[in-house]
Amino acid sequence: MTAAAFVLLALAALGFGYRLVAGPTLTDRVLGVDGLLIVGMSAITLRAMQTGEGAFLPVAVVAALVGFVSTGVVARFIEGAGQ
């Protein structure tokens, strides 16, 4: 069951990686980075569920907070550049 979840996460990472590299706009690239961050956090969480060890779960929480703040900063930059 977890092997199938890891395969789906890998496919999602490929899709988000493509969006990051090929995205013509800054917004597309930000979405690619956010998606890769979510896939990484999901992989950490899935691995913690698989092994029963929650040592890296705080890392996933910090990554979520940093991702949220960085997305807000880039959104403010994009908003200011449009004026």
Contacts in CASP RR format, 6 or more apart in sequence:
PFRMAT RR
TARGET T0000
AUTHOR 0000-0000-0000
METHOD contacts of the structure
MODEL  1
MTAAAFVLLALAALGFGYRLVAGPTLTDRVLGVDGLLIVGMSAITLRAMQ
TGEGAFLPVAVVAALVGFVSTGVVARFIEGAGQ
2 46 0 8 1.000
2 49 0 8 1.000
2 50 0 8 1.000
5 46 0 8 1.000
6 43 0 8 1.000
6 46 0 8 1.000
9 39 0 8 1.000
9 40 0 8 1.000
9 42 0 8 1.000
9 43 0 8 1.000
9 46 0 8 1.000
12 35 0 8 1.000
12 39 0 8 1.000
13 36 0 8 1.000
13 39 0 8 1.000
13 40 0 8 1.000
16 31 0 8 1.000
16 32 0 8 1.000
16 35 0 8 1.000
16 36 0 8 1.000
16 39 0 8 1.000
17 32 0 8 1.000
17 36 0 8 1.000
19 28 0 8 1.000
19 29 0 8 1.000
19 31 0 8 1.000
19 32 0 8 1.000
20 28 0 8 1.000
20 29 0 8 1.000
20 32 0 8 1.000
20 33 0 8 1.000
20 36 0 8 1.000
22 28 0 8 1.000
23 29 0 8 1.000
26 74 0 8 1.000
26 78 0 8 1.000
27 78 0 8 1.000
30 71 0 8 1.000
30 74 0 8 1.000
30 75 0 8 1.000
30 78 0 8 1.000
34 67 0 8 1.000
34 71 0 8 1.000
37 63 0 8 1.000
37 64 0 8 1.000
37 67 0 8 1.000
40 60 0 8 1.000
40 63 0 8 1.000
41 60 0 8 1.000
41 63 0 8 1.000
41 64 0 8 1.000
44 56 0 8 1.000
44 57 0 8 1.000
44 59 0 8 1.000
44 60 0 8 1.000
44 63 0 8 1.000
45 57 0 8 1.000
45 60 0 8 1.000
47 56 0 8 1.000
48 54 0 8 1.000
48 55 0 8 1.000
48 56 0 8 1.000
48 57 0 8 1.000
END
